[in-house]
Amino acid sequence: MPSVPTDEFMALITRTVEDYMRRVKNGNVSSGKGVVPSSRSHWAICNEEITAASNGVTTPSTGDIEFLARKRSSNALERTGIIKTLTHRYEGITLEEDTLIRVKHADGEWMLEAADCEAMGSPPS
């Protein structure tokens, strides 16, 4: 005779699938071999000055960034309206407002991968 799943069991399945989908979307799904898969990096721009961390291990600084997308027709970068919080752990780098950066998601935070030396003279509109 087939068994019928209980409401509690179905709720557990639903929560498990939702958790997995959230982790996939954020790039936090383990390959099952003890290795965390690398996250794709993204172009972004600093929406504010993000100061250097006072201690990158224990007290990183944070600030708002906006993702940029490349226009295929002109290869120019344009704002997407997608705002995220950058966790800035570097102690020797202050990021000025409108600085062009590359970021990636790792260990539950958006982290700096690369940065231009100074703010852009004409940031994307």
Secondary structure as GFF3:
##gff-version 3
##sequence-region A 1 125
A	DSSP	alpha_helix	7	26	.	.	.	ID=ss1
A	DSSP	beta_strand	42	46	.	.	.	ID=ss2
A	DSSP	beta_strand	61	70	.	.	.	ID=ss3
A	DSSP	beta_strand	77	88	.	.	.	ID=ss4
A	DSSP	beta_strand	100	106	.	.	.	ID=ss5
A	DSSP	beta_strand	109	115	.	.	.	ID=ss6
###
